[in-house]
Amino acid sequence: MLLKSTLILFLVGTVLLVMPTSCKQSTGSESVVPAPTRTLVGSTLICEYTPDQLRSRFSGATTLFQFFILHGIKAYRLEYTTTNTDGKPIKASGALIVPNVTTAAPLLSMQHGTITSDNDAPSYFRSSSEAYTFGSVFASQGYIIAAPDYIGYGASKDLPHTYEQRNGLATASLDMLRATRDFLNDQKINWDKRLFIAGYSEGGYATMSLQKKLEEETGSEFNLVASSCGAGAYDKPAFMKQIINEKTSGIDYVNRLYLWVLQTYDRIYGLNRPATAYFKEPYASQIAAQGQSVNIPVSLNQTFTDSFKQGINDGTDKAFLAAVQDNDVHDWKPRTPTRLYHGDADETVSFLNTQNAYDAMQKRGATNVRLIRISGATHATGILTFITGTYEFFGGIQ
């Protein structure tokens, strides 16, 4: 069980990065392909650990992790340029962990799940972060670990996070890949030329959004060979209608996540509506006063106004529906071998998201997409199967 737990936190999300070809030959004359966009602004060495120093972190129940430590590591904070959802350039950040090896190393980029504190952003490399603990372990095995903070954390912490917003997550993740490529080239670090991507929960949605962007917008810039997405909210329209019309878990922290998505779309798409446009009293006043820290321990469908529900169900609330539709990533045809993992008892992100994505992709002829339905698994308990399955899936690709 402990070994499996190790694998879980190793592959919360993985990305192998590739160096694109910069020129090509043509008959009679050379046609030079423009250099890839450079996004790296700067890098800072955070720390360096020897194998013994890494092993000393683990004792007691985590002693087994000592056996995974093979190499020393260096951890860097990368700052890079990306584009916010309003089209303006901003500075973003992420963590990069480089193993002290001489052979070519693959690069694993972790699309992280929901975090509610800036302290947990990967680029701070603090002991509470996944990058510091398990990212370090697997970097020590010879993997280069890249972990984007996303917009709203790290260097961009003064901006609102683009929670569950397709373009914000995909763009920040793609530009982190480019910044990582810049750094590896600048430092002449020997790295593998394949790209793997993976993530769970918000990371699953971010991974699917990134995959779609890579396949549809970047041409041959990266050699994407596999994608593993776990428990992501891919079918935004169907999931949104389910939350509005059907009984949900009523768990307060889950409701805060749903509220966060609604408020993000309201802001980014310029709806700027008061809480009363969405919620009944007393919930509207509580949300207006407390924001995302509000405690609403009832099924969320009980809190919405009848007029808001009607506008969604009969299609007359075109502005909100358009915002939701812009973030849908379930109905397209991936070219890359893809695995979709999801527990069918997930109380946070309904299983319908993954089932609908798989069905839509099959209808489009995406025979390289496989659904792994995890029987009886909740949002938390589905992680084990996702990570161990992803580990096997990626390991089998040459």
Residue pairs with C-beta under 8 A, 6 or more apart in sequence:
2 61
2 62
2 64
3 64
4 384
4 387
4 388
5 384
6 64
6 65
6 68
6 134
6 137
7 387
7 388
7 391
8 383
8 384
8 386
8 387
8 388
9 130
9 133
9 134
9 387
10 134
10 137
10 138
10 387
10 391
11 108
11 198
11 228
11 387
11 390
11 391
11 394
12 110
12 111
12 112
12 113
12 130
12 134
12 198
12 199
12 200
12 203
12 387
13 109
13 110
13 111
13 112
13 197
13 198
13 199
13 200
13 203
13 206
13 207
14 108
14 109
14 110
14 196
14 197
14 198
14 228
14 390
14 394
15 107
15 108
15 109
15 110
15 111
15 146
15 177
15 195
15 196
15 197
15 198
16 106
16 107
16 108
16 192
16 194
16 195
16 196
16 225
17 107
17 109
17 144
17 146
17 177
17 180
17 181
17 184
17 191
17 192
17 195
17 222
18 193
18 194
18 195
18 222
18 223
19 181
19 184
19 185
19 191
19 193
20 36
20 220
20 221
20 222
21 33
21 220
22 32
22 33
22 35
22 36
23 30
23 31
23 32
23 33
24 31
24 33
25 31
36 178
36 181
36 221
37 178
38 178
38 182
39 80
39 81
39 82
39 175
39 176
39 178
39 179
39 182
40 78
40 79
40 80
40 178
40 179
40 182
40 183
40 186
41 79
41 80
41 81
41 91
41 179
42 78
42 79
43 76
43 77
43 78
43 79
43 96
43 183
44 76
44 77
44 79
45 74
45 75
45 76
46 75
46 76
46 77
46 95
46 125
47 74
47 75
47 125
48 72
48 73
48 74
48 75
49 72
49 73
49 75
49 136
50 72
51 69
51 70
51 71
51 72
51 140
53 72
54 69
54 72
54 73
54 136
54 137
54 140
55 66
55 69
57 65
57 133
57 136
58 64
58 65
58 66
65 137
68 137
68 138
68 140
68 141
69 137
69 140
70 140
70 141
70 142
71 99
71 100
71 101
71 139
71 140
71 141
71 142
72 99
72 100
72 140
73 97
73 98
73 99
73 100
73 136
73 139
73 140
74 97
74 98
74 100
75 95
75 96
75 97
75 98
75 125
75 131
75 132
75 136
76 95
76 96
76 97
76 98
76 183
77 93
77 94
77 95
77 96
77 123
77 124
77 125
77 154
78 93
78 94
78 95
78 96
78 123
78 176
78 179
78 180
78 183
79 91
79 92
79 93
79 155
79 179
80 91
80 92
80 93
80 94
80 175
80 176
80 178
80 179
80 182
81 89
81 90
81 91
81 92
81 175
82 89
82 90
82 91
82 92
82 151
82 171
82 172
82 175
82 176
83 89
83 90
83 171
83 175
84 90
84 151
84 156
84 159
84 162
84 168
85 151
85 162
85 165
85 167
85 168
85 268
90 151
90 156
90 159
91 155
91 156
92 148
92 149
92 150
92 151
92 154
92 155
92 156
92 172
92 175
92 176
93 121
93 123
93 149
93 153
93 154
93 155
93 156
94 122
94 123
94 146
94 147
94 148
94 149
94 154
94 176
94 179
94 180
95 122
95 123
95 124
95 125
95 129
95 131
95 135
95 145
95 146
95 147
95 149
96 144
96 145
96 146
96 147
96 180
96 183
97 131
97 135
97 136
97 139
97 144
97 145
98 105
98 139
98 144
98 189
99 105
99 139
99 140
99 141
99 142
99 143
99 144
101 142
102 190
103 142
103 190
104 190
104 191
104 192
105 142
105 143
105 144
105 189
105 190
105 191
105 192
106 142
106 143
106 144
106 191
106 192
106 194
106 196
107 143
107 144
107 145
107 146
107 180
107 184
107 191
107 192
108 138
108 143
108 144
108 145
108 146
108 196
109 145
109 146
109 147
109 148
109 173
109 176
109 177
109 180
109 197
110 122
110 130
110 131
110 135
110 145
110 146
110 147
110 199
110 203
111 148
111 169
111 173
111 197
111 198
111 199
111 203
111 204
111 206
111 207
111 210
112 122
112 130
112 147
112 148
112 150
112 199
112 202
112 203
113 199
113 200
113 201
113 202
113 203
113 204
114 163
114 201
114 202
114 257
115 121
115 153
118 124
118 153
118 154
118 157
119 126
119 128
119 129
120 126
120 128
120 129
121 129
121 149
121 153
121 154
121 157
122 129
122 130
122 131
122 135
122 147
122 148
122 149
122 154
123 147
123 149
123 153
123 154
123 155
124 154
125 131
125 132
126 132
127 133
129 135
130 147
131 145
131 147
135 145
135 147
138 145
139 145
144 180
144 184
144 189
144 191
146 176
146 177
146 180
148 172
148 173
148 176
149 155
149 156
149 172
150 161
150 162
150 168
150 169
150 172
150 173
150 206
151 159
151 161
151 162
151 168
151 172
152 159
152 160
152 161
152 162
152 163
153 161
160 264
160 267
161 264
162 168
162 169
162 172
162 264
162 268
163 202
163 260
163 261
163 264
164 202
164 205
164 233
164 236
164 260
164 261
164 264
164 327
165 264
165 265
165 268
165 327
166 205
166 209
166 326
166 327
166 328
166 329
167 209
167 326
168 268
169 202
169 205
169 206
169 209
169 210
170 206
170 209
170 210
170 212
170 213
171 213
173 206
173 209
173 210
174 210
174 213
174 214
174 218
177 195
177 222
183 189
184 191
193 223
194 223
194 225
194 397
195 214
195 222
195 223
195 224
195 225
196 224
196 225
196 226
196 227
196 228
196 394
196 397
197 207
197 210
197 211
197 214
197 224
197 226
197 227
197 228
198 207
198 227
198 228
198 229
198 230
198 390
198 394
199 205
199 206
199 207
199 229
199 230
199 232
200 230
200 231
200 232
200 341
200 383
200 386
200 387
201 230
201 231
201 232
201 348
201 349
201 379
202 232
203 230
203 232
204 229
204 230
204 231
204 232
204 234
205 229
205 232
205 233
205 234
205 329
206 232
207 227
207 228
207 229
207 232
208 227
208 229
208 232
208 234
208 329
208 357
209 329
211 224
211 227
211 229
211 334
211 336
211 338
212 329
212 332
212 334
214 221
214 222
214 224
215 224
215 334
215 335
215 336
224 336
225 336
225 337
225 397
226 336
226 337
226 338
226 339
226 393
226 394
226 397
227 334
227 336
227 337
227 338
227 339
228 338
228 339
228 341
228 386
228 389
228 390
228 393
228 394
229 338
229 339
229 340
229 341
230 340
230 341
230 342
230 382
230 383
230 386
230 390
231 341
231 342
231 343
231 346
231 348
231 349
231 354
231 379
231 382
231 386
232 349
232 353
232 354
233 239
233 261
233 349
233 350
233 353
234 328
234 329
234 330
234 353
234 354
234 356
234 357
235 328
235 330
235 331
235 352
235 353
235 356
235 357
236 324
236 325
236 327
236 328
236 329
236 330
237 321
237 324
237 325
237 328
238 330
238 352
238 353
238 356
239 349
239 350
239 352
239 353
240 312
240 324
241 312
241 313
242 350
242 352
243 258
243 300
243 301
244 300
244 301
244 304
244 308
244 309
244 312
244 313
245 301
245 309
245 313
246 301
247 299
247 301
248 254
248 255
248 258
248 299
248 300
248 301
249 299
249 347
249 348
250 297
250 298
250 299
250 300
251 297
251 347
252 295
252 296
252 297
254 347
254 348
255 296
255 297
255 300
256 292
256 293
256 294
256 296
257 348
258 300
259 287
259 292
259 294
259 296
260 292
262 278
263 291
263 292
265 271
265 320
265 323
265 324
265 327
266 272
266 273
266 323
268 323
269 319
269 322
269 323
269 326
271 319
271 320
271 323
274 284
274 288
275 283
275 284
275 285
275 287
275 288
276 284
276 288
276 305
277 305
277 308
278 284
278 304
278 305
278 308
279 287
279 303
279 304
279 305
279 308
280 303
280 304
280 305
283 294
283 296
283 303
286 294
286 295
286 296
287 294
287 296
296 303
308 317
310 316
311 317
311 320
312 320
312 321
315 321
329 357
330 353
330 356
330 357
330 360
330 361
331 357
331 360
331 361
331 364
332 360
332 361
332 364
333 361
333 364
333 365
333 366
334 361
334 366
334 368
334 369
335 368
336 368
337 368
337 369
337 397
338 361
338 366
338 368
338 369
338 370
339 369
339 370
339 372
339 389
339 390
339 393
340 354
340 357
340 358
340 369
340 370
340 371
340 372
341 354
341 372
341 374
341 382
341 385
341 386
341 389
341 390
342 349
342 351
342 353
342 354
342 355
342 371
342 372
342 373
342 374
342 382
343 351
343 374
343 375
343 376
343 377
343 378
343 379
343 381
343 382
343 385
344 351
344 373
344 374
344 375
344 376
344 377
345 351
345 376
345 377
345 378
346 377
346 378
346 379
346 382
347 378
347 379
348 378
348 379
349 379
351 373
354 371
354 373
355 371
355 373
358 369
358 371
361 369
362 369
372 385
372 389
374 382
374 385
374 386
377 385
